[in-house]
Amino acid sequence: MSRKILSRALNLSFVLLLAANAALAEETVTAELTTAPKVPAPIKRKAAARVVVNLEAKEYVGTLAEGVRYKFWSFNGTVPGPMIRVRVGDTVEIHLSNPQGNTLPHSIDLHAVNGPGGGSAASITVPGQESVFSFKTLSPGLFIYHCASPTPNIPAHIANGMYGLILVEPAGGLPKVDREFYVMRSEFYTKPAQESGVFELSMDKGLAEQPDYVVFNGRAGALTGEGALQARTGETVRIFFGNIGPNGIASFHIIGEIFDKVYAEGAIGGVINRNIQTTLVPSAGTTIVELKLDVPGSYLLVDHSIFRVAKGALGILNAAGPENPKIFQKIK
């Protein structure tokens, strides 16, 4: 063997050894998954890791509105599914299980994926099985994920509740704020099921784009009463907002507040708009908004396509604290 060939072989072996050592050195962690409106804690790691995300498809009957029971399909038994938080450069390993008691195959398409189908083709999982695939997070931002199983059809899986958000933080993280919330808007198209008192998806209403309900976090009233968001005056609040549709564009607005920052279309490292009253969020799109609460009281979250409030698109953010007459006061 010539010296030149031997040198190349040694160099190649050295490169492979470095790659193997790097792979071994990569930390493996299990993702913290939170149910809306809770948000996973900010990433404190300084280096990328392999992040294991455990998801389970669950078909169940739950509450859509007062007195209305609906046949949901979900991730991990909640609508929306859990929020996932990782950082750019991570290798995310998705484990999707589909219990034997379910009736249909399910999958996951994450809009944070660079790869065919966003992972959906690699994750079609029949009842009683589990699928595993991984992807590298290349771009920071707030992204939608949803089921994309073709059986019976992709719109049905989305309309029945199989969606959520995945946040890919930049390497240095996001600026610190006092509180973070996870809010997702969605539409439901209903008809009576065979079971008494239970409703299911109406494909005819979906095709006509005529929803019976437009809601935040999976049901009418999810963000009211005991479910209202809680903060204090003087605090900066960040809301990770997603709109799955499946059809409509959202006009996200908080009555009595102005968004100090809006990360346009959920991009991190892109345009940050300031002093925004209402922001448009496309179907299968997101935004990140930040606001500082100056005056105590109850602030209404709405889809300002305002008739949708009557269909359930209403939430409350309560701000506790001392009065601030320099900013706002009733005079008479």
C-alpha positions as CSV (number, residue, x, y, z in Angstrom):
1,M,0.0,0.0,0.0
2,S,1.4,3.4,-1.0
3,R,2.0,6.1,1.7
4,K,-0.6,8.3,0.0
5,I,-3.3,5.6,0.2
6,L,-2.3,4.7,3.7
7,S,-2.6,8.4,4.7
8,R,-6.0,8.7,3.2
9,A,-7.2,5.6,5.0
10,L,-5.9,6.8,8.3
11,N,-7.5,10.2,7.8
12,L,-10.9,8.6,7.0
13,S,-10.6,6.4,10.1
14,F,-9.9,9.4,12.2
15,V,-12.9,11.3,10.9
16,L,-15.2,8.2,11.5
17,L,-13.8,7.9,15.0
18,L,-14.5,11.6,15.7
19,A,-18.1,11.2,14.4
20,A,-18.6,8.1,16.5
21,N,-17.4,9.8,19.6
22,A,-19.6,12.8,18.9
23,A,-22.6,10.6,18.6
24,L,-21.8,8.8,21.8
25,A,-21.2,12.2,23.6
26,E,-24.6,13.5,22.5
27,E,-26.9,13.7,25.6
28,T,-30.2,11.9,25.4
29,V,-33.1,13.5,27.2
30,T,-36.8,12.8,27.3
31,A,-38.9,15.8,26.3
32,E,-41.1,17.6,28.8
33,L,-44.6,17.6,27.3
34,T,-47.2,20.0,28.7
35,T,-51.0,20.2,28.2
36,A,-52.4,23.6,27.0
37,P,-52.3,26.3,28.3
38,K,-49.1,25.2,30.0
39,V,-45.7,25.6,28.3
40,P,-42.6,23.5,28.8
41,A,-39.7,25.2,30.6
42,P,-37.2,27.1,28.5
43,I,-34.2,25.0,27.3
44,K,-31.2,25.5,29.5
45,R,-28.8,23.2,27.6
46,K,-25.9,24.8,25.9
47,A,-25.4,22.0,23.4
48,A,-27.7,20.0,21.1
49,A,-29.1,16.7,22.4
50,R,-31.1,13.7,21.2
51,V,-34.6,14.5,22.5
52,V,-37.0,11.6,22.8
53,V,-40.7,12.5,22.4
54,N,-43.3,10.0,23.4
55,L,-46.7,10.4,21.8
56,E,-49.7,8.2,21.8
57,A,-52.7,8.3,19.5
58,K,-55.9,8.2,21.5
59,E,-59.5,8.1,20.3
60,Y,-62.0,9.1,23.0
61,V,-65.3,10.8,23.7
62,G,-65.0,14.1,25.5
63,T,-66.6,17.5,26.1
64,L,-66.6,20.0,23.2
65,A,-69.1,22.5,24.7
66,E,-71.6,22.5,27.5
67,G,-73.8,19.5,27.0
68,V,-72.0,18.5,23.8
69,R,-70.0,15.2,23.8
70,Y,-67.7,14.6,20.7
71,K,-65.7,11.8,19.3
72,F,-62.2,13.2,19.5
73,W,-59.0,11.8,18.0
74,S,-55.9,13.1,19.8
75,F,-52.3,12.9,20.7
76,N,-51.8,11.8,24.4
77,G,-55.5,12.2,25.1
78,T,-55.8,16.0,24.9
79,V,-56.9,18.5,22.3
80,P,-54.7,20.2,21.3
81,G,-51.9,17.7,21.8
82,P,-49.0,18.4,24.2
83,M,-46.6,21.2,23.4
84,I,-43.0,20.1,22.6
85,R,-40.0,22.4,23.2
86,V,-36.6,21.7,21.7
87,R,-33.6,23.7,20.4
88,V,-32.1,24.2,17.0
89,G,-29.6,21.5,16.3
90,D,-31.3,18.8,18.4
91,T,-32.0,15.4,17.0
92,V,-35.7,14.7,17.8
93,E,-36.7,11.1,18.1
94,I,-40.5,10.7,17.8
95,H,-42.1,7.6,19.3
96,L,-45.7,7.3,18.2
97,S,-47.8,4.5,19.6
98,N,-51.3,3.5,18.6
99,P,-53.1,1.4,21.2
100,Q,-54.9,-1.8,20.2
101,G,-58.2,-0.3,21.2
102,N,-58.1,2.4,18.5
103,T,-60.0,1.9,15.2
104,L,-57.7,3.6,12.7
105,P,-54.0,4.1,11.7
106,H,-52.5,7.4,12.8
107,S,-49.3,9.3,12.0
108,I,-47.6,12.7,12.6
109,D,-46.5,15.4,10.3
110,L,-44.4,18.0,12.1
111,H,-43.9,21.3,10.2
112,A,-40.5,21.6,11.9
113,V,-39.2,18.6,9.8
114,N,-37.1,18.8,6.7
115,G,-38.0,15.5,5.1
116,P,-40.7,13.8,3.0
117,G,-44.2,14.2,4.5
118,G,-42.8,15.9,7.6
119,G,-42.4,12.4,9.1
120,S,-45.9,11.3,8.2
121,A,-44.8,8.5,5.8
122,A,-42.3,7.2,8.4
123,S,-44.9,7.2,11.2
124,I,-48.1,5.6,9.8
125,T,-49.0,3.4,12.8
126,V,-51.7,0.8,12.9
127,P,-53.5,-0.1,16.1
128,G,-51.3,-2.2,18.4
129,Q,-48.0,-0.9,16.9
130,E,-45.4,1.8,17.5
131,S,-43.4,3.8,14.9
132,V,-40.1,5.6,15.6
133,F,-38.2,8.1,13.4
134,S,-35.9,11.0,14.0
135,F,-35.1,14.4,12.5
136,K,-32.7,17.3,12.9
137,T,-34.1,20.7,13.9
138,L,-32.6,23.0,11.3
139,S,-34.7,26.2,11.7
140,P,-35.9,28.0,14.9
141,G,-39.5,28.9,15.1
142,L,-43.0,27.8,16.3
143,F,-44.4,25.0,14.2
144,I,-47.6,23.1,13.9
145,Y,-47.8,19.3,14.1
146,H,-50.8,17.2,13.1
147,C,-51.8,13.7,12.0
148,A,-51.5,13.0,8.3
149,S,-52.8,9.5,8.0
150,P,-54.6,8.9,4.7
151,T,-57.1,6.6,6.3
152,P,-59.9,7.7,6.1
153,N,-58.5,11.1,5.1
154,I,-56.1,13.7,6.4
155,P,-58.7,16.4,7.0
156,A,-60.7,14.1,9.2
157,H,-57.7,13.4,11.5
158,I,-57.0,17.1,11.8
159,A,-60.7,18.2,12.3
160,N,-61.1,15.6,15.0
161,G,-58.3,17.0,17.2
162,M,-54.9,15.5,16.2
163,Y,-52.7,18.6,16.3
164,G,-50.4,20.6,18.5
165,L,-47.3,22.9,18.6
166,I,-43.6,22.3,18.6
167,L,-41.2,25.1,19.5
168,V,-37.7,25.1,18.2
169,E,-35.7,27.6,20.2
170,P,-32.6,29.3,18.8
171,A,-29.3,28.3,20.2
172,G,-29.3,31.2,22.6
173,G,-32.9,30.7,23.7
174,L,-35.7,33.3,23.6
175,P,-35.6,36.5,25.8
176,K,-36.9,35.8,29.3
177,V,-40.5,36.8,30.1
178,D,-42.6,36.4,33.2
179,R,-45.2,34.0,31.9
180,E,-45.8,31.9,28.9
181,F,-49.0,30.3,27.6
182,Y,-50.0,27.8,24.9
183,V,-53.2,28.7,23.0
184,M,-54.5,26.9,19.9
185,R,-57.5,27.8,17.8
186,S,-59.5,25.2,15.9
187,E,-62.9,24.5,14.3
188,F,-65.3,21.6,14.7
189,Y,-67.9,20.4,12.2
190,T,-70.4,18.3,13.9
191,K,-73.3,15.9,13.3
192,P,-75.1,13.4,15.6
193,A,-73.3,10.1,15.9
194,Q,-75.1,6.8,16.2
195,E,-74.5,6.8,20.0
196,S,-77.2,8.9,21.8
197,G,-76.0,12.3,22.9
198,V,-72.7,12.1,21.1
199,F,-71.5,14.0,18.0
200,E,-68.9,13.3,15.4
201,L,-67.3,14.9,12.3
202,S,-69.6,16.1,9.5
203,M,-67.5,15.9,6.3
204,D,-70.2,17.8,4.5
205,K,-69.9,20.8,6.8
206,G,-66.1,20.6,6.6
207,L,-66.2,20.7,2.8
208,A,-68.6,23.6,3.0
209,E,-66.4,25.4,5.5
210,Q,-69.3,25.9,7.9
211,P,-68.0,25.1,11.5
212,D,-70.4,24.8,14.4
213,Y,-67.7,25.6,16.9
214,V,-64.6,27.8,16.7
215,V,-62.7,27.3,20.0
216,F,-59.4,27.8,21.9
217,N,-57.7,24.8,23.4
218,G,-60.1,22.2,22.2
219,R,-63.5,23.2,23.6
220,A,-65.7,26.2,24.2
221,G,-64.9,27.8,27.5
222,A,-61.5,26.2,27.9
223,L,-59.9,29.5,28.7
224,T,-62.7,30.9,30.9
225,G,-63.7,30.3,34.5
226,E,-61.2,28.1,36.3
227,G,-59.4,27.8,33.0
228,A,-58.7,31.5,32.5
229,L,-55.1,32.5,32.1
230,Q,-53.6,34.3,35.2
231,A,-51.0,37.0,35.4
232,R,-50.1,40.1,37.3
233,T,-49.7,43.7,36.2
234,G,-46.1,44.7,35.4
235,E,-45.5,41.2,34.0
236,T,-44.6,40.5,30.4
237,V,-46.7,37.7,28.9
238,R,-45.7,35.6,25.9
239,I,-48.4,33.5,24.1
240,F,-47.5,30.8,21.7
241,F,-50.6,30.8,19.4
242,G,-51.4,28.2,16.8
243,N,-54.2,28.0,14.3
244,I,-54.9,24.5,12.9
245,G,-58.0,25.7,11.0
246,P,-58.7,23.2,9.4
247,N,-60.1,25.9,7.1
248,G,-60.3,29.4,8.5
249,I,-57.7,32.2,9.0
250,A,-57.6,33.5,12.6
251,S,-57.7,37.2,13.5
252,F,-56.0,37.0,16.9
253,H,-56.7,39.9,19.2
254,I,-56.8,40.7,23.0
255,I,-59.4,43.3,23.8
256,G,-57.8,46.1,25.8
257,E,-54.2,45.3,25.0
258,I,-51.7,45.9,22.2
259,F,-49.1,43.3,21.3
260,D,-45.7,44.8,22.1
261,K,-44.0,42.2,19.8
262,V,-45.4,39.8,17.2
263,Y,-43.1,37.2,15.7
264,A,-44.6,37.2,12.2
265,E,-45.9,33.7,11.3
266,G,-44.0,32.1,14.2
267,A,-40.6,32.8,12.7
268,I,-37.7,33.3,15.1
269,G,-34.9,35.3,13.6
270,G,-37.3,36.9,11.1
271,V,-39.5,39.9,11.3
272,I,-40.7,41.1,14.7
273,N,-43.6,43.6,14.4
274,R,-44.3,46.0,17.2
275,N,-47.4,47.7,18.5
276,I,-49.9,45.4,16.8
277,Q,-53.6,45.3,17.5
278,T,-54.6,42.2,15.6
279,T,-52.5,39.6,13.9
280,L,-53.5,37.2,11.1
281,V,-52.6,33.5,11.6
282,P,-53.2,31.3,8.6
283,S,-54.6,27.8,8.8
284,A,-51.7,25.5,9.9
285,G,-49.8,28.6,11.0
286,T,-48.6,30.2,14.2
287,T,-47.5,33.4,15.8
288,I,-45.7,34.4,19.0
289,V,-47.0,37.5,20.8
290,E,-45.7,39.4,23.8
291,L,-47.5,42.0,25.8
292,K,-47.0,43.9,29.1
293,L,-49.9,44.1,31.4
294,D,-50.3,47.7,32.8
295,V,-53.8,47.7,34.3
296,P,-55.6,45.1,36.4
297,G,-58.7,43.4,35.0
298,S,-60.0,40.8,32.7
299,Y,-58.8,40.8,29.1
300,L,-60.7,38.9,26.4
301,L,-58.8,36.7,23.9
302,V,-60.8,36.5,20.7
303,D,-60.8,35.6,17.0
304,H,-61.8,39.0,15.8
305,S,-63.7,37.6,12.9
306,I,-66.2,38.5,15.6
307,F,-69.2,36.2,15.0
308,R,-66.8,33.3,15.8
309,V,-67.0,34.5,19.5
310,A,-70.6,33.2,19.5
311,K,-69.2,29.8,18.3
312,G,-66.7,29.6,21.2
313,A,-63.7,31.6,20.2
314,L,-63.3,33.4,23.5
315,G,-60.8,33.2,26.3
316,I,-59.9,35.4,29.4
317,L,-56.5,36.6,30.7
318,N,-56.9,37.9,34.2
319,A,-54.4,40.5,35.4
320,A,-54.2,41.1,39.2
321,G,-52.5,44.1,40.7
322,P,-53.0,47.7,41.9
323,E,-55.0,50.2,39.9
324,N,-53.0,52.4,37.5
325,P,-55.0,55.6,36.9
326,K,-52.1,57.2,35.0
327,I,-52.7,54.6,32.3
328,F,-56.5,54.0,32.6
329,Q,-59.3,55.2,34.8
330,K,-63.1,55.6,34.7
331,I,-63.9,59.3,35.2
332,K,-67.6,59.3,35.4
